[in-house]
Every structure is written in C-alpha cells, then in structure tokens.
Amino acid sequence: MFSDTWVLALFVHKLLSYLAVSGSIGAAFLLQLPALAQPPSDSLAFRLWLKRLVLGWSAAGMVLALLYLPLQAGALAETGVAGMADRLMLQMVWQSAMRTQLLLLLCGFATLSLWAWRFSHSGKAGSIALVSIAALLLAASFSQTGHVASLTWTWQLLLTLHVLAISAWVGSLLPLWQSCYRLAPDRLLALMQQFGRVAVIVVLVLISCGVLILLQLLDSPAALFVTDYGRLMLLKLMLVAAMLLLAAWHKFNLVKALAQHQNSRLLARSIFIEMLLALLVLATSSSFTTVVGLAH
C-alpha cells in the first residue's frame, strides 16, 4: 500500500498527464477544422498560438511521461525521494506494462510535436493522418494500465476511443475560450458551428464507449451507490452531464445569439465554466487508479 505522500504525487502526475494529453489532442483537433485549416490573415495569429499550444503541451507531456516510471518506483520502494532511483524498483516497473504506456506516450507526443513544427497546412490528408496517429497512440497508452488492462483487446479499444473522445472535447475548451477574444466574429461563428457539428459525433463515441466500459467494470448498478468507486463514478457522471447541458446551451442558444448580435462575451464566460467542470472530471478520473480502486 502506497503512503499518502506517494498517492498524492501519483494523483497529481496523473491529472497533469491527462491535461497534457487532452490539451495537445484538442488543439491539434481544432486546427483540422475548415475554419482554421486554411484561415485568412486575420486568424493567422490564432493558428500560430494553437501550434505553440500543441508544442507546449507535448513538451510537458514528454517530461511527465519520463517521470512516470521513477514515480512508480519511488512509490513501491517507499524510501523517500531516493526510491525513485532504486535500480531494482526501476527494473521492476520497466518490465511491466508501464513500459509500453511510456513508449506510447513518448511516440504520441513526439509525433504531435513533429506535426506542429513541420506541417504548415492543416486539414489536408497528410496532416489529418499524422494527427490521428499521434492521438491514437496517446489515447491507447491509457489502456495499458488500470482496470481495463486485464480485459480483452475489445475493451482496451473501447477505452482508447473513450479517451480519444474526451481528449478532443476537453482539450478544445481552452482554445475555444481564447477564440472568443482572438477571432473576428464571422470567423468565430464558423469555428463554433463546425465544432458543434463534429462534437455530436465525439459525444456519441464518448457516451457509448463509457457506458459499455462502466457496465463491464461494475458488478451491478447498485455498486454506484454502495462502493467508494461507484460513488466517485457517479460524481463523474453528474459532472459530465453538466458539461453536456452546457454544450447544448452553447450550440442551440449562444452560438445562434452570436450570429445575431456578434457578442462573444457570454459565450466565453460559459465556456470558461465548462472548462472548470472539465477539470473536475479529469481530477475525478485521476482518482480511480490512484486514490480509489475497484476493490473499494
């Protein structure tokens, strides 16, 4: 059993890793939309900001990935910070599925960095293919450890798609919030409308995969109310439901109001609230394999 200090360290690391993965995927995903793929000169600065965001999240993600095995080794050794350099523990975690997870993360972030650095035109076949490969590598890394890792490849695929969907949605919120201040009203409206259409598919994948995985992990629906894991999952479901309601409010009310009044302030404030909810969702997800497990 890990000490409280190591549990907290692993929780913070998992949360920051989620932010790096979702942030890099979300920004790269937005750049593939037609509104930004070949933008006019007035939104060129926003495109460059998004690419720098991808590079920044990817760099942070690679640093976090390299810290993953030492943190796990330190938690197992329980000899303080020195345990992170314990050769026996490092060898133990290197020979586990954590090595595969580390390599997938490094390859995914490196591929996204290469794309952001070298590709000047997004939205084309080569750009979409490279971003898709990188995003799949990053999402697949989370299927190598945790509760689904011991299940068949079908469930690991479902988790990969689930992580991919939540990353594209959550990771897009910061850029969308900034777009309310950085883009001209007509360009902002086009971006929001295009994102809204694609987001329908993203949410369908997110919910369908998530429900199937949840039914597989829980013994019965009653476990949502009588176990620590179930109650934490219930909290996550309520937070996601709140995000869905806000997203629907954006799509059917605020974006339409933007077309009529060209006032993006209310939309920006609403997206900011959705960002805070998304942060709580990621924090809750980080708790599943660090603070609370299926045994609880």
N, C-alpha and C positions, 0 to 999 in steps of 0.2 A: 504494500500500500504506500503510495507516494505521500510525502509530507505536504502540509498545507502550502508551504512556500513553492514547492515544485508544481503543485496543482495550479496555483495562481500563475506561475510562469508559463506553463503549458497552455493554460486558458488564454492568456494574453497573446501568446505566439500564434495560437490557432485563429483567434479573432483577427489579428493583423494579417495573417496569411489569407483568410477569407477576403479581407478588404483589398489586398494586392491582386488576388485572382479576379475578383469581380470588377475592380476598378480598371484593370488593364483590358479585360474582355469587353466590358461595357463601352469604354471609349473607342476601342477598335471597331466594335459593332456599329456604333453610331456613324463612324466615318464611311461605312459601306452604303449608307442610305443615299439615294439620289440627291437629296437636298444639300448634302455635304460632299458627295463623291467628286463632283465637278462644280464647285461653287464659284460664284462671281467674286470679283476682287474684294467686295465689302465684307465677305466672310472668310477671307483667306487667313486672317489673323486667328480666327477661332479654330480653323483647321490645324494651324501650326500649334496652337495651345493644346489641342486634343492629342496631337502626336507626342508633344512633350509629356503630356499626362501619361500616355501609354509607356513611354520610356521610363518615366519616374516610378510608376507602379511596378514595372517589370524589374527595374534595378532593386527596388525594395523587396520584391518577391524573391529574387535570387539570393539576397542576403539572408532573408528569413528561412529560405529553403536550406541554406548551408548551416544555419543554426539549429535545424530540426534534430539531426542525429546527436549532436553534443547535448542538447537539452534532454533528450530521451535518455541518453547515457547517464547524465547527471541525476536525473530523477530515479533511475534504477540503482545507482551507486549510493545515493543518499549520504554523500560525504562532503556536501557543500559544493561550491563552485569548482573545486578541484576535480570533482567527479565527472565533469564534462570532458575531461581529458583522460579519463580512465581507459586504458587500451582494451582491457577485457570487455568492458561495457560497450565501448565503441564498436568492437568487433562483433559483439552480440547483436546490436541494433543494425549494423551494416549487413549482416547475414539474414535479416528479417525482411518482411515486405516493405519496411520503411525505406530500404534502398531503392526499390522500384518507384515508390512515391517521390523520393528526392529526385531521381533521374527524370521522371516525367515532368516535374515542376521546372527543373532547370532547362530542359529541352523546350518546354512550352514558352517560358519567359524569354529564352534566347531567340526563339522563332519570332515572337511578337516584337522584340527589340529590332531584329533584322528587318522586319516589315516596316516598322515605323521610321527606321533610319534610311532605308534604300528605296522604298516604293513612294514615288511622288504622286501617283494617281491611284486612289482607292475606288472601290465599286466595280472594278474590272475583274475578269475571271481569275487572273493570277493573284490579285490582291485578296479576293474573297476566299480562294482556296488556301492561301497561306495563313490567313487569319483563322479560318475554320480548323485547320490542322492544329495550330497553336492552342486554340480554345479547347479542342477535344483532348489534347494532351494534358492541359491544366485541369480540366474537369475530371478526366479519368484518374488523376492522381488520388482523388479523394475516395475512390472505390477500392484502393489497395489496402487501406487500414480502416478500422472501425467496425461497426456492426454488420455491414453488408459484405465485408471482405471474405467472410467464411461461407457465403452463399454462392450459388452458381453464377455463371457469367451473365445470365439474363438479368439478374438483379443488379449486378455491377453496371451493366449497360443502362438500366433504368436510373440508377443513381447518377451516372455520368450525365445523362440527359437532364436530370433534375438540377444538378449543379450548374450545368451549362445555361439552363433557362433562368435560374435565379441570378446567375452572374450577369447575364445580358440585361436583365431588368434592373437589378440593384445597382450595377456598375454604371448604368446610363443616367442615373438620377443626378449625380454631381454635374456632369456635362450639360444635361438638360436645364438644370437650375442656372448654370452660368450662361447658357444660350439666351435666357430671358434678358440678360443685361448686355450681351456681346453681339447679338444678331439684329439685323433690321427686322421690323415687324413682318414683312412679307416672307422673308427667309425663315424666320422663326415659326410662322404659321405652317409653312411647307414641311419643316422638320417635325413639328408636333403631329401633324396629320399622318405623315409617313410612319413615324414611330408608333402612333396609335394603331395603325393597321397591322404592323408586324408584331406589336405587343400582344395582340389577341392570340396569335399562334404560340408565342412564348409562354403566355399564361396557361394555355391549354396543356402544353407539354409539362409545365411545372406542376400543375394540379394533378393531372392523370398519373404521372410518374410518382409523385409524392404520396398520393393515396394508396397506390399499389404497394409501395415500399412499407408504408405505415401498417397496412393490413398484414403484411408478412412478418413484421417485427413484433407486433403486439399479439399476445395470446387471445385477447378478446377486447371488444370496445370498452368494457368496464375498466380495463387497465389504464385508460386515460384519466380515470378519477381516483384510483386506489394505489397507484405507484408514483414515486418521485419522477421517474422517466415520463410516465404518461401525463402527469400534471404539467411538466415542463413542455412537453409536446403540445398540450392543449393551449398553453400560453403562446407558443409559436404560431399555432393555427389561428388564434384570435388576432395576433399582430399581422399575419399575412392577410387575413380577412379585412382588417382595417386598411391595409395598403391597397387591396383590390377595390375597396369602396372609394378611396381617394383617387385611384387611377381612373375609375369610371367617371367620377366627378370631373376630372381633368378632360377626359375625352368628350363627354357629352355636354358639358357646360362651359368650362373655362376656355377650351380651345375654340369653341364656337363664338364665345364672347370676344376672344382675341381677334377673330376675323371681322367682327363688327366695330369694336372700339379701339383695337390695336393697343390695349393696355395690358402689359405683361406682368405688372407688379403682383396682382392677386395670384396669378399662376405661379410665379416664382416663390411666393410665400407658401403656397400649397405643396409645391414640390419639395421645399425645404422640410416641411412637416413629414412628408413621405420618406425623406432621407433619414430622419431621426427614427422613424418606425423601422426602416430597413436595418439601421444599426442595431436596434434591439433584437431584430430577427437573427442577425448574424451572431450577436452575443449569445442568444439562446442556443443557436446551433453549435456554437463553440463549447457549450457546457455539456453536450451529450456524450462526448468521448473523453472529457477531462474532469468534470465535476460530478456528473451523474451518468450512470450506465444502465443497461437493460436490467441488471440484477436488482436495481432499485425501483 
